[in-house]
Amino acid sequence: MAKIDTDVLLIAGHYQATEQIDAFLKKQGYTIAWVETASEVQMACEKSSFKVVLCSLNLRQGYGLDVLRYLIEFYPSLPVVMMAQSAILQDVLNALRSGACDFFIQPQYDLPSLFRSIQKNIRKYRALLDNDAYRKALEENNLQLQLSLKELENDQKAGRHVQQRLFPVSGQELNGCHFSHQLIPSLYLSGDFIDYIALTPEVTFFYLADISGHGASSAFVTVLLKNLSGRFVKSYRRKADSDILSPVVMLQRINQELLETPLGKHLTIVLGVIDQRQNTLCYSVGGHYPLPIFTDESGSRFLSGGGMPVGLFPEPHFEEHVLPLRDIGKWSLTVFSDGILEVMEGRLQDKEQRLLELVQSCDHVPERIVNELDLTALELPDDIALLSVRKI
């Protein structure tokens, strides 16, 4: 049953002084519940909710300090003002030490002061109730936020599991080349993507893409890329077209698809085709940095390349580069996403030199590069992806 909302609980005997207080407070607009004995206090508090208590030190049945201690124990926020017709200093100190908010001696002779005390304590009580309601609402909101974050985390984990299945199996041998990769996302979902596919027993297609931004929205573009490359592969195998053999044409097609999506995303990419029949590596760079690192008997170097980012402009310029492989024995190629530069110290030239030395000393093996930089132990500001192709 709902409690009756009452302003003041008056605990005192029916004396002239108490009647004066009762009449004065009612005149000020307060509602009063009046009980005379300590035994009635519990019942009164169960039936009504009060904003302040006026309690006489000396009751007909019971002692005011006992009532005060009861109220402090079971209603700790409720302000209690003690009063008496006569009292010694020790009575006042005992009351204040037990939790009384104020103490009045013969309050009927200074009703305005009593009124101000009641007003002040009611304001404090309301503030306490407001703060308590705010705290409870905040706790509830925090609980809901934690549940939402947990649900989001579970969704992100599920999304990461799905995204991981889109990647090729690292360590494959395709058409005389060993393909491997490493991906270390800064969040659960990655905006970096890698793929490599044997189109025929002689031709292999690969790319590393770095989508702008982080998290789920960038991860959606990786799904789009996987879908696009899958469509181009099927179209080539059905002999419908040979667009996938031209890196520039592929970048133009991807650019068009991104512009037509409402995601507002663009990407940088290195895309290549290895043709064993012609012994060539044909590749294009779509605004990607750092450039691919190529190693042969003469040493390690950055390949040339330029081009614009993919998905920003309706008519971007891309260049196609052909690297002859006929007179080269064993060779290796490694492509990084730009997140690798953010975990390296020094000037840009120093970072580039460090990458060349790192790739050569680690023999283009992604796992060794990751271990050398201790990437799995770092808090990454950006995703890091590595793609390695080694001629067997």
C-alpha positions in Angstrom: 0.0 0.0 0.0 1.3 3.5 -0.9 2.3 5.7 1.9 0.6 9.0 2.7 2.8 11.9 1.9 3.0 14.1 5.0 5.4 17.0 5.7 6.0 16.8 9.4 5.9 14.1 12.0 5.3 15.7 15.4 6.2 13.5 18.4 5.1 15.2 21.6 2.4 15.3 24.2 -0.7 17.4 23.9 0.4 20.5 25.7 -0.3 24.2 25.0 3.2 24.7 23.7 2.9 21.8 21.3 -0.5 22.9 20.1 1.0 26.3 19.3 3.7 24.7 17.2 1.1 22.5 15.4 -1.1 25.5 14.7 1.8 27.6 13.5 3.1 25.0 11.1 -0.4 24.3 9.6 -0.7 28.0 9.1 2.5 27.9 7.0 0.9 25.2 4.8 2.5 22.1 6.3 0.6 18.8 6.8 1.2 17.4 10.3 0.9 13.9 11.7 0.9 14.0 15.5 1.7 11.1 17.8 2.3 11.3 21.6 4.3 8.1 22.5 7.4 6.3 21.2 5.3 3.2 20.5 3.3 5.1 17.9 6.3 6.3 15.9 6.9 3.0 14.1 3.3 2.7 13.0 3.2 6.3 11.8 6.4 5.8 9.7 4.9 2.7 8.1 1.7 4.6 7.1 3.2 7.9 6.0 6.4 9.3 4.4 7.7 12.4 6.1 10.1 15.2 5.2 11.1 16.2 8.7 10.5 15.0 12.3 9.9 17.2 15.4 10.5 15.1 18.5 10.2 16.1 22.1 13.0 15.1 24.4 10.5 14.0 27.2 7.5 11.9 26.1 4.6 10.6 28.2 5.8 7.1 27.3 9.3 6.6 26.2 12.4 8.8 25.8 13.0 11.1 23.0 16.6 10.1 22.5 15.5 6.5 22.0 13.1 7.6 19.3 15.9 9.6 17.7 18.2 6.6 17.6 15.4 4.5 16.1 14.8 7.0 13.4 18.5 7.4 12.6 18.9 3.6 12.3 15.9 2.9 10.1 15.4 6.2 8.4 18.9 7.6 8.2 18.1 10.3 5.6 15.1 11.7 7.5 16.0 14.9 9.4 15.1 15.0 13.1 14.8 18.2 15.1 14.7 17.8 18.9 12.9 20.1 21.2 12.3 20.4 25.0 10.8 22.8 27.4 13.9 22.5 29.6 17.2 20.7 29.1 20.7 20.6 30.3 23.7 21.0 28.0 24.4 17.3 28.2 20.9 16.5 26.8 21.6 18.8 23.8 25.0 17.3 23.2 23.7 13.8 23.4 20.9 14.6 20.9 23.3 16.2 18.4 25.8 13.4 18.8 23.0 10.8 18.2 22.2 12.5 14.9 19.7 15.3 15.5 19.9 18.1 13.0 18.9 20.8 15.5 17.8 21.3 19.1 15.3 23.9 20.3 14.5 24.8 23.9 10.9 26.2 24.3 10.5 26.6 20.6 7.0 28.1 21.0 8.7 31.3 21.9 10.7 31.5 18.7 8.5 29.9 16.1 10.2 31.8 13.1 13.5 30.2 14.0 11.9 26.8 14.2 10.2 27.4 10.9 13.5 28.3 9.2 15.1 25.2 10.7 12.3 23.0 9.3 12.6 24.7 5.9 16.3 24.2 5.8 16.1 20.5 6.7 13.3 19.8 4.3 15.4 21.3 1.5 18.3 19.1 2.5 16.0 16.1 2.7 14.6 16.7 -0.8 18.1 17.2 -2.1 19.1 13.8 -0.6 16.1 12.2 -2.2 16.9 13.8 -5.5 20.5 12.7 -5.3 19.5 9.2 -4.3 17.0 9.0 -7.2 19.8 10.4 -9.6 22.3 7.8 -8.2 19.8 5.0 -8.7 19.0 6.2 -12.2 22.7 6.5 -12.9 23.3 3.0 -11.6 20.5 1.6 -13.8 21.8 3.5 -16.8 25.4 2.2 -16.1 24.0 -1.3 -15.8 22.2 -1.0 -19.1 25.3 0.5 -20.7 27.4 -2.4 -19.4 24.9 -4.8 -20.8 24.8 -3.0 -24.1 28.6 -2.9 -24.2 28.7 -6.6 -23.5 26.3 -7.3 -26.2 28.3 -5.0 -28.6 31.5 -6.8 -27.6 29.8 -10.2 -28.3 28.6 -8.8 -31.7 32.1 -7.6 -32.4 33.6 -10.9 -31.5 31.1 -12.7 -33.7 31.9 -10.2 -36.5 35.6 -10.8 -36.1 35.1 -14.5 -36.3 33.1 -14.1 -39.5 35.7 -11.6 -40.9 38.6 -14.0 -40.2 36.8 -16.6 -42.3 36.9 -14.2 -45.2 40.7 -14.2 -45.2 42.7 -16.8 -47.1 44.6 -19.5 -45.3 48.0 -18.2 -44.5 51.0 -20.3 -45.6 49.6 -21.4 -49.0 51.7 -22.4 -52.0 50.0 -21.0 -55.1 51.6 -21.5 -58.5 55.2 -21.8 -57.3 54.8 -18.9 -54.7 54.4 -19.1 -51.0 51.8 -16.7 -49.7 51.5 -15.8 -46.0 50.1 -12.9 -44.0 49.6 -11.5 -40.5 46.8 -9.2 -39.3 46.8 -7.4 -36.0 43.7 -5.3 -35.6 43.5 -2.3 -33.3 39.9 -3.2 -32.5 37.9 -6.4 -32.7 37.1 -5.7 -36.4 39.8 -4.7 -38.9 39.7 -2.2 -41.7 42.7 -4.0 -43.4 42.1 -6.8 -45.7 44.2 -9.3 -47.7 43.4 -11.9 -50.3 45.2 -14.1 -52.7 43.7 -16.5 -55.3 45.0 -18.8 -57.9 43.0 -17.9 -61.0 44.6 -20.6 -63.1 47.6 -23.0 -62.7 49.7 -20.1 -64.0 48.1 -16.9 -62.8 47.8 -15.7 -59.2 45.9 -12.6 -58.0 46.5 -10.8 -54.7 45.9 -7.6 -52.9 46.3 -5.8 -49.6 43.8 -3.0 -48.9 43.6 -0.5 -46.0 40.1 1.0 -45.6 39.8 4.4 -44.0 38.7 4.5 -40.4 38.4 1.7 -37.9 35.8 -0.8 -36.6 32.6 -2.1 -38.0 32.0 0.4 -40.8 35.5 -0.2 -42.2 35.0 -4.0 -41.8 31.9 -3.8 -43.9 34.0 -2.6 -46.8 36.3 -5.7 -46.4 33.2 -7.8 -47.0 32.4 -5.7 -50.1 36.0 -6.2 -51.4 35.8 -10.0 -50.8 32.5 -10.1 -52.7 33.8 -8.0 -55.5 37.0 -10.0 -56.0 34.9 -13.2 -55.9 32.6 -11.9 -58.6 35.6 -10.9 -60.8 37.2 -14.4 -60.3 33.9 -16.1 -61.3 33.6 -13.9 -64.3 37.1 -14.6 -65.4 36.7 -18.4 -65.0 33.5 -18.3 -67.0 35.5 -16.5 -69.6 33.0 -13.6 -69.4 35.8 -11.0 -69.1 39.4 -10.7 -68.1 39.2 -7.5 -66.0 40.9 -9.2 -63.0 44.1 -9.6 -65.0 44.4 -5.8 -65.2 45.2 -4.1 -61.9 44.2 -0.7 -63.2 40.8 -2.0 -64.4 40.2 -3.7 -61.1 41.0 -0.5 -59.2 38.6 1.4 -61.4 35.8 -1.1 -60.8 36.4 -1.1 -57.1 36.4 2.8 -57.1 33.0 2.8 -58.9 31.5 0.3 -56.4 32.7 2.3 -53.4 31.3 5.6 -54.8 27.9 3.9 -55.2 27.8 2.7 -51.6 26.5 5.0 -48.8 29.3 4.0 -46.5 31.4 7.1 -47.2 34.6 5.0 -47.2 37.7 5.0 -49.3 40.8 2.8 -49.3 44.4 2.5 -50.3 45.5 -0.7 -52.0 48.3 -2.6 -53.6 46.9 -5.1 -56.2 48.9 -7.5 -58.3 48.8 -10.3 -60.7 51.7 -12.9 -61.0 51.7 -14.5 -64.4 54.0 -17.6 -64.6 53.6 -17.9 -68.3 55.1 -14.5 -69.0 57.2 -14.4 -65.8 55.9 -11.0 -64.8 54.4 -9.2 -61.8 51.9 -6.7 -62.9 50.7 -4.4 -60.1 49.0 -1.1 -59.4 49.2 1.1 -56.3 46.0 3.0 -55.3 47.3 5.7 -53.0 49.0 3.1 -50.7 51.9 3.8 -48.5 54.4 2.4 -47.7 55.1 1.0 -51.1 55.7 -2.7 -51.6 59.2 -4.0 -50.7 60.8 -6.3 -53.3 63.9 -8.4 -52.6 66.0 -10.4 -55.0 69.7 -11.2 -55.4 70.6 -7.5 -55.6 69.0 -6.6 -52.3 65.8 -5.0 -51.0 64.1 -1.9 -52.5 60.7 -0.2 -52.6 58.9 -0.7 -55.8 57.8 2.4 -57.8 54.1 3.3 -57.7 51.6 6.1 -57.3 48.0 6.6 -58.1 45.1 8.0 -56.1 43.1 6.5 -53.2 40.2 4.3 -54.3 36.6 5.5 -53.6 37.2 9.3 -53.4 37.1 10.6 -56.9 34.9 9.7 -59.9 37.8 9.6 -62.4 41.0 8.7 -60.5 44.3 8.1 -62.2 46.0 4.8 -61.7 49.2 3.4 -63.1 50.0 -0.2 -64.1 53.6 -1.4 -63.5 55.1 -4.6 -64.9 58.1 -6.1 -63.2 59.9 -8.8 -65.3 60.7 -11.9 -63.3 62.3 -14.0 -66.1 65.9 -13.3 -65.2 65.3 -13.3 -61.4 65.8 -16.4 -59.5 64.3 -16.4 -56.0 62.5 -13.2 -55.1 60.2 -12.0 -52.3 57.6 -9.3 -52.0 56.1 -7.8 -48.8 53.3 -5.3 -48.5 52.4 -3.4 -45.2 49.5 -1.3 -44.3 50.4 2.2 -43.0 49.7 1.1 -39.4 53.2 -0.3 -39.4 54.7 3.2 -39.6 52.8 4.4 -36.5 54.6 2.0 -34.2 58.0 3.0 -35.5 60.0 5.9 -34.2 62.0 8.5 -36.1 61.6 10.4 -39.3 59.8 9.0 -42.3 63.1 8.2 -44.1 64.4 6.4 -41.0 61.2 4.3 -40.8 61.6 3.4 -44.5 65.2 2.3 -44.0 64.2 0.4 -40.9 61.4 -1.5 -42.9 63.9 -2.4 -45.6 66.4 -3.8 -43.1 63.6 -5.5 -41.1 62.1 -7.3 -44.1 65.5 -8.5 -45.4 66.7 -9.7 -41.9 63.4 -11.5 -41.4 63.5 -13.0 -44.9 60.0 -11.6 -45.6 58.4 -13.9 -43.0 55.4 -12.1 -41.5 55.6 -14.0 -38.2 59.2 -13.0 -37.7 58.5 -9.4 -38.5 55.7 -9.3 -36.0 57.9 -10.9 -33.3 60.8 -8.6 -34.1 58.6 -5.5 -33.5 56.7 -7.1 -30.7 53.5 -6.0 -32.3 51.1 -8.3 -30.4 52.2 -6.7 -27.1 51.6 -3.1 -28.2 48.4 -1.0 -27.9 48.0 -0.2 -31.6 46.6 3.1 -32.9 45.8 1.5 -36.2 45.4 -1.9 -37.8 48.6 -3.5 -39.1 48.5 -6.0 -42.0 51.4 -7.7 -43.7 51.3 -9.7 -46.9 54.3 -11.7 -48.0 54.9 -13.5 -51.4 58.0 -15.6 -51.8 59.1 -17.4 -54.9 59.7 -21.0 -54.1 
